[in-house]
Amino acid sequence: MNTKISKQLIPLRGKPIIVYTLLAFEEATLVDEVVLVVNKGVMGYYERNIIERYGIKKVKRIVAGGVTRQESVYNGLQKVSEQTKIVAIHDGARPLVTPELIDRSIQSLGDKSGLVVSIPVQDTIKIVGSDQVIKETPDRRRIWAAQTPQVFPLEIIRKAHEMAKADGFVGTDDGSLVERVGLEVSVMLGSKENIKITTPLDLTMAQVIMSRR
């Protein structure tokens, strides 16, 4: 999105996007604490203008992010309370997540090594080569689009991140880091409304969805 501020701070119906995300976790009954990872240069801004202003109590620590999303998640995992058993990793730019979806994802983890909130794709997917020629059309029934939260036992996701860092591996999401160490990660049906805001069209869609809630 062509803007000078981070997308998490873009106004949505009068509040920064990140506020809706944090309030959903604030209201989720199975969430005890939130570790918020942001750019180092805006940590004070978040403390004053987001956490304090909107009365968000569950954010216990604000952590400086890394160069990549993966580094940022790794930094956040280092600051999670040691008594924590389960972590739910979420994109700040998904403000339409609901407390119910968050709680359901945590409840659904059970004894699994990981769980990714996802939705089945509706469009036909094409695998395309560098020459723009279609190489394969995979079975759409087996393809799901990953969302967040992505939920894991703390010990497993920490180890997966540490191994990825040691190996120089960069995954497209946290679930892929657990998959590469040989553990199974399951999907749980998410919501089409749980969109990630990355374009002006996404912002418009979010406004429409919120107006109907």
N, C-alpha and C positions, 0 to 999 in steps of 0.2 A: 504494500500500500504506500503510495507516494505521500509521506508525511514526515515531518521533522521530529515528531514524538513517537515513542514506542507504541505499538498497536494496543498494548494492554492499557494504555492511558488515554486512548481515544474515547471521547464522550459517546455514551449510548443512553439515550433517553435521560440525559441529565447527570449521569454518573460515569466515571471511568469504567471501561470494560472489566478491569481486574476486580473492581468492587463486587460486581455480581458473582464472579467466580468465588471470591473469598467468602461472601455471604452464604453461598450454597454449602461450602465446607463448614462454616460456622453453625449452620442449622442441621447438618448431618449428625445423627445421634451417635454413630460409631466412630466419629473422628474426635480424638482427644487433643491433638495439637497440629499446627500447621507450620512447616518450615518454608518460608517464602524466599525464592531465589530471584534476585534482580541484578541489573547492572550496578557495579560498584559505585558509580557516580550519582546514582539516584536513591541510594539506601536511606539517606536522611529524609528525602522527599516522601518516600513511601511510609516511613515511620510517622511523620507529621500529618501528611495530607490524605493518607489512605487508612492506615491502621487506627490512628487516634481519632481522626475526623469521623469515621464511620463506625467507631466502637467495636472493632473486630478483636475479640478476646483470645481466640485460639492461635493466633500467630505468635509463637513463642520466640522465634528467631528470624531475622532477616539476614540472608547470606549473599555474598558477592558471587555472581555467576562467572562462568568461564567464557572462552572464545566461542565454543560450540554449545548446542543444547545438551549434548552428552556430558560435556565437562561441567555444565551448570547443575545437571542432575547429580553427578558424582559429588560435587561440592555440597549440595543439599543433604545427600545421604550421610555425609560425615558429621552433620550437625543434628541428626535425629536423636532423640533421647534413647539411651541404651535400653530402657525397659520396653521400648517399642518392639512389637512382634511383627506387625504388618504395616506396609507403606502403600499409599495410593498416590501415584505420580500423575499429575494433571497439568495440561497446558493452560497457562493463564489467559490465553486468548480464546478459551471455550467458555464464555460466560453463561450459556444456556443450560449448562449441566444442572441437574436438580439434586437436592439433598437425598431424595429417594433413590436416584440412580447411583449416587455415591455409596449409600448404605447397602444397596443391593449388590454392588460389585464387591464390597468387603465381605459381606455375608457369603457370597458365592465362591470365594477363594477356597474355603475349606482346607483340605490337605494338598491342594494343587501347588505346583512350583511357580505358577504365574497365571494371571487372568487379564485379558485385554478386552475392554468394552469395544464392540465392533458392530457394524451393520452389513448385511449382505449387499453386494453391489447389484444395481439394476441394469446398468449399461453393459453391453458386450465389450470385453477387454481384448485389445490386440497387442501382441508382443511384436515390436517393430525393430528392425535392424538399423544400423547407422546410415544405410542407403534409403531409409524411409519405406522399405518394403516389408510387408507383414510376414513375419516368420511363423507365428503361431496364434491360434485363437483358443485360449484356455477355457475350460468348462466353467461358465459363470456361476454355477451352483456351488462351486468350491471356493469362490473368492469372496472375501469379506474385507471391508475397508476399516482399518484400525482407527479407533478414537482414543480418548482418555476419559476417565482414569484407567491406568494400568496398575494392577494390584499384585504385590509380591510379598512373601516373607522377607523381612529385612535382611536376614543373613544371606539369602540366596541372591537378591538383587545387588547387594553390596559386593559379594564375591564376583558376580558376573561383570559388574562395572570395573572392578579391580583387574580382572583378567583381560578385559577389552583394552584397558589403559596400558597394561603391560605389553600387550600384543600389537598395539597401534591400530586396533580395529575400531571403526566408526560405524555404528548401526543406524538404521533409520528410525528406530524407536527402542524403548527399553525392553520390550518383549523379545526383540531380535538378539539382544545380548544374552538373555537367558537361554534362548533356543540354541545358540552357538556352543554353549557348554554342555549340550546334550540333554537338557531337561525339557519336559513338555510344558507348553503354555497353551491354555484353553481360551476360547472366546466366550463372551457373554453378550447377548443381544442388547445393544445400546438404543439410541434414539436418533432419528433423522434430524431432530431439532438441535442436537448437540454438535453444532457446527463450529469450526475454527474460523475466526475472523482474520482473513488475510487480504481481502480485496474490498473495494467499496460496495460491490454487490453483496458480499457476505454481511456487511454492516447493515445494508438495507433489509436483507432477509431477517437478520436478528431483530431489527426494530419491528418488523411485521409480526414475527413470532411472539415477541414480548407483548405487543398490543392485544394479542388474542388470549393471553394467559390470564 
